[in-house]
Amino acid sequence: LAQGARASIDFQVATCPPGLPPGGREREMADVEDECTPCDASIRERMKNVHWVPLESNPEMLTDFAQQVGMPSSWAFTDIFGLDEELLAMVPPGAVAVTLLFDSSRDVMRKWKAEQKAAIQASGQKISPSLKHLRQYVGNACGTIATIHSLANNAEALGLSADSPLGKFLAAADGKTPDDIGIMLADAKDLHTASEASAQGGQTAAPEADADVNNHFIVFVEKDGDIYELDGTKAFPINHGAVEGSLLFTAAKVIKKNFMEKDPDSMHFNMMALVKDD
């Protein structure tokens, strides 16, 4: 999509591959498997069969899950209908997270992401010590993880209760590595139950938990003045530089440059913002 083009707002099922792949997804999972750091055979064997029913790219669904796990009702996800300034202006001000759904299986995106990873590994990057990031070792949980990333990195602004399911999960995760937190998610029964319940309430029939679909959810958040791309299938967050003006407008620029312009033939882009629901 060129600048000014309208983003797709069709409701799509946001499914994505697990960090530790089951058989039958070798091509889609080659880049993810290369990034897996847990090497224990028992972990691989256990996690390869852990799949959750995927969440739709639907603001009502993400809001429902987020509120079940602790987000106050004064906040909600909302559609972003396009990246023109006038369309971005339709989004309520003060967005604290921007989600992106895209087709991660396309060769052009896989090639670009490999190049991007190599460049970061060669030159390094600044990562805020307060940034929360977890790896994805639960199949088809990318929508759930994008939502958790949105809330975890804005817990204070949102007023996330320490006694909520996510508040307790984050407390237990404090000081642990992204890999450890990703593995913890498989045992987080409260989060799993909430995610599955929300997934069943979509506008399309929920697929099976082990459905093989290529759409993938990531999120952009601000931390210490910089905008970060958080993707549970990747080994590290990506710092895209300083936020200019607002997170929403900065995320729009990053998405255009690093996704839409890299894959101009794809129509599979869907965006949402987490905003105050006044």
C-alpha positions in Angstrom: 0.0 0.0 0.0 1.4 3.4 -0.9 1.2 6.3 1.4 -2.4 7.4 1.7 -3.8 4.0 0.9 -6.5 2.7 3.1 -5.5 -0.1 5.4 -7.5 -3.4 5.3 -10.1 -3.5 8.1 -11.5 -6.9 7.3 -11.7 -9.1 10.3 -8.9 -11.6 10.0 -7.9 -14.4 12.3 -4.6 -13.4 13.8 -2.8 -16.7 14.0 0.9 -17.2 14.0 3.4 -20.0 14.5 4.8 -21.0 17.9 8.4 -20.3 18.8 9.0 -24.1 19.1 7.3 -25.5 16.0 5.4 -28.7 15.6 6.0 -30.7 12.4 4.5 -29.5 9.1 5.5 -25.8 9.4 9.2 -26.1 8.4 9.2 -23.3 5.8 7.2 -20.8 7.9 9.1 -21.6 11.0 12.7 -21.6 9.8 13.5 -18.1 10.9 11.7 -18.6 14.3 13.4 -21.8 15.0 16.8 -20.2 14.4 16.0 -17.7 17.1 14.9 -20.2 19.7 17.3 -20.1 22.7 15.9 -22.9 24.9 17.8 -26.1 23.9 16.5 -28.5 26.4 14.9 -31.4 24.6 12.1 -31.8 27.1 11.1 -28.1 26.7 11.0 -28.6 22.9 8.9 -31.7 23.2 6.5 -30.2 25.7 6.0 -26.9 23.9 5.6 -28.1 20.3 2.1 -29.3 21.2 1.0 -26.3 23.1 -1.5 -24.2 21.0 -4.2 -21.7 21.9 -7.2 -20.8 19.8 -6.1 -17.6 18.0 -7.7 -14.2 18.5 -9.3 -12.3 15.6 -7.9 -9.0 14.5 -11.0 -7.4 16.1 -10.8 -4.5 18.6 -13.8 -5.9 20.6 -12.0 -9.2 21.0 -8.7 -7.8 22.1 -10.5 -5.4 24.5 -12.5 -8.3 26.0 -9.4 -10.3 26.6 -7.5 -7.3 28.0 -10.3 -6.5 30.4 -10.7 -10.1 31.6 -7.0 -10.1 32.6 -7.0 -6.8 34.3 -7.3 -3.8 32.0 -9.7 -1.2 33.4 -12.9 -0.6 31.4 -11.8 3.0 30.7 -9.4 1.7 28.0 -10.1 -0.1 24.8 -8.7 -1.2 21.4 -10.0 0.6 18.4 -9.6 0.3 14.6 -7.1 2.4 12.7 -8.8 2.8 9.3 -5.8 4.1 7.4 -2.5 5.9 7.7 -3.4 9.2 6.1 -3.3 12.0 8.6 -7.0 12.6 8.4 -7.7 8.9 9.1 -5.2 8.8 12.0 -6.9 11.9 13.4 -10.1 9.7 13.8 -8.3 7.7 16.4 -8.8 9.1 20.0 -5.7 10.9 21.2 -3.2 9.4 23.6 -2.8 5.9 22.1 -0.3 3.8 24.2 0.0 0.9 21.8 -0.5 0.2 18.1 -1.0 -3.4 16.9 -0.2 -4.6 13.4 -1.4 -7.8 11.7 0.4 -8.8 8.5 1.2 -11.8 6.5 4.6 -13.0 7.9 4.9 -15.9 5.5 5.6 -13.8 2.3 9.1 -14.2 1.0 9.7 -10.4 0.7 8.9 -9.9 4.4 10.9 -12.9 5.5 13.9 -11.6 3.5 13.6 -8.1 4.9 13.3 -9.3 8.5 16.4 -11.5 8.1 18.3 -8.5 6.8 17.0 -6.3 9.6 18.0 -8.8 12.2 21.5 -9.1 10.8 22.0 -5.3 10.7 20.9 -5.0 14.4 23.2 -7.8 15.4 26.1 -6.2 13.6 25.6 -2.6 14.9 23.7 -3.2 18.2 20.8 -1.1 19.5 19.6 0.6 22.6 17.0 -1.2 24.6 15.3 0.3 27.6 15.8 -1.8 30.8 12.1 -1.2 31.6 10.8 -2.7 28.4 8.7 -5.9 28.9 9.2 -8.5 26.2 8.2 -12.2 26.1 8.9 -14.9 23.6 6.2 -16.9 21.9 6.4 -20.6 22.6 2.6 -21.1 22.6 1.2 -21.8 19.1 -1.2 -19.3 17.6 -0.9 -17.0 20.7 0.5 -14.0 18.8 -2.7 -11.9 19.3 -2.7 -12.8 23.0 1.0 -11.9 23.3 0.6 -8.6 21.4 -2.2 -7.7 23.9 0.0 -8.7 26.9 2.9 -6.6 25.5 0.5 -3.7 25.1 -0.7 -3.9 28.7 2.6 -4.9 30.3 4.5 -1.9 28.9 1.7 0.5 30.0 0.7 -1.0 33.3 1.0 2.2 35.3 -0.7 4.4 32.7 -3.6 1.9 32.4 -3.9 1.4 36.1 -3.4 -2.4 35.8 -4.3 -4.0 39.2 -1.5 -6.0 40.8 -4.3 -8.5 41.9 -5.5 -9.1 38.4 -4.5 -12.2 36.4 -2.0 -10.3 34.3 -0.8 -8.3 37.3 0.0 -11.5 39.1 1.6 -13.0 36.0 3.9 -9.9 35.5 4.9 -10.0 39.2 5.9 -13.6 38.8 7.8 -12.8 35.6 9.8 -9.9 37.2 13.5 -10.5 36.7 13.0 -13.4 34.3 14.3 -13.6 30.7 11.9 -13.2 27.7 12.4 -16.9 27.1 11.4 -17.9 30.6 8.3 -15.6 30.5 7.3 -17.1 27.2 7.5 -20.6 28.7 5.6 -19.4 31.8 2.7 -18.4 29.5 2.0 -22.0 28.7 1.1 -22.6 32.4 -0.8 -19.4 32.9 -4.2 -20.9 33.3 -6.1 -17.7 34.0 -4.6 -16.0 30.9 -5.3 -19.1 28.8 -8.9 -19.3 29.9 -9.5 -15.6 29.2 -7.9 -15.9 25.8 -9.9 -18.9 24.7 -13.2 -17.4 25.9 -12.5 -14.2 24.0 -11.5 -16.1 20.8 -14.9 -17.8 20.8 -16.7 -14.5 20.6 -15.5 -13.3 17.3 -17.4 -12.3 14.1 -16.0 -15.4 12.3 -15.9 -19.0 13.5 -12.9 -19.6 15.7 -10.4 -22.0 14.0 -8.9 -24.9 15.7 -6.1 -24.2 18.2 -3.5 -25.8 15.8 -4.7 -24.1 12.7 -1.9 -23.2 10.3 -2.5 -19.6 9.2 0.1 -17.1 8.2 -1.3 -13.8 9.6 0.9 -12.6 12.5 0.3 -10.0 15.3 3.0 -7.6 16.6 2.7 -4.4 18.6 4.5 -1.0 18.9 4.9 0.7 22.2 6.8 3.7 23.6 9.4 3.3 26.3 11.7 6.1 27.6 11.0 8.2 24.5 11.7 5.5 21.9 9.3 3.4 19.8 9.8 -0.4 20.0 8.5 -3.2 17.8 7.6 -6.2 19.9 7.3 -9.6 18.2 7.2 -12.7 20.4 8.7 -14.9 17.6 11.8 -12.7 17.5 14.8 -12.9 19.9 14.8 -9.3 20.7 12.7 -6.1 20.4 13.5 -3.6 17.7 14.1 0.1 18.6 12.9 2.2 15.7 14.1 5.5 17.3 12.6 8.4 19.0 8.9 9.0 19.1 8.1 12.2 17.2 4.9 13.9 18.2 2.9 10.9 19.3 3.2 7.1 19.3 0.3 6.7 16.8 1.9 9.0 14.1 5.3 7.5 14.7 4.1 4.0 14.5 2.3 4.9 11.3 5.6 6.0 9.8 7.4 2.9 10.9 4.7 0.6 9.6 4.7 2.3 6.2 8.5 2.2 5.9 9.2 -1.3 7.3 6.1 -3.2 6.2 3.9 -1.6 3.6 6.7 -0.2 1.4 8.7 -3.5 1.8 5.7 -5.5 0.6 3.6 -3.2 -1.6 1.6 -6.0 -3.2 0.2 -7.3 0.1 -3.3 -6.2 1.2 -3.0 -8.1 4.5 -2.4 -5.2 6.9 -4.7 -4.5 9.8 -4.0 -2.0 12.7 -5.5 -1.1 16.0 -4.7 1.3 18.8 -5.1 1.0 22.5 -6.7 4.3 23.7 -8.7 5.8 26.5 -12.3 4.9 26.1 -14.1 8.0 27.3 
